[in-house]
Amino acid sequence: MTDQERIECIQTARRLIEQAAIGASNPMIETILGDADQCLHWALWNLGSDVEFIPELAPARLAEGAV
């Protein structure tokens, strides 16, 4: 797998995590998914991908249901 393929897989995983977090009613699940997203963010960062400065899932985007 090339680094670019790896980046694409990680970006897909982040989108899936974001979808899973929408409407989560359990704070523990929200925290775990946020931690997973943050780890994937740092993986992208270390692969040299252009990622946002703040890795946390944006609560406003989650509330709106945007993915």
C-alpha positions, 0 to 999 in steps of 0.5 A, a space after each residue: 500500500 502506498 502512502 497515498 492509499 493509506 491516507 485515503 483509507 484513514 480519511 474514509 475511517 474518519 468519515 465513518 467515525 464521524 457518522 457513528 458519532 452523530 446522535 450518539 446518546 452515550 457520552 463514553 461512546 462519544 469520547 471513544 470515537 473522538 479519541 479514535 478520530 484524533 489518533 487518525 488525525 495524527 496519523 494523517 499529520 505524520 503522513 504529511 497529509 493536509 489536515 485541519 489544525 484542530 483534530 476534534 470532531 466539530 460538534 456543530 457539524 455533528 449536530 447538523 448531521 453533516 458528514 
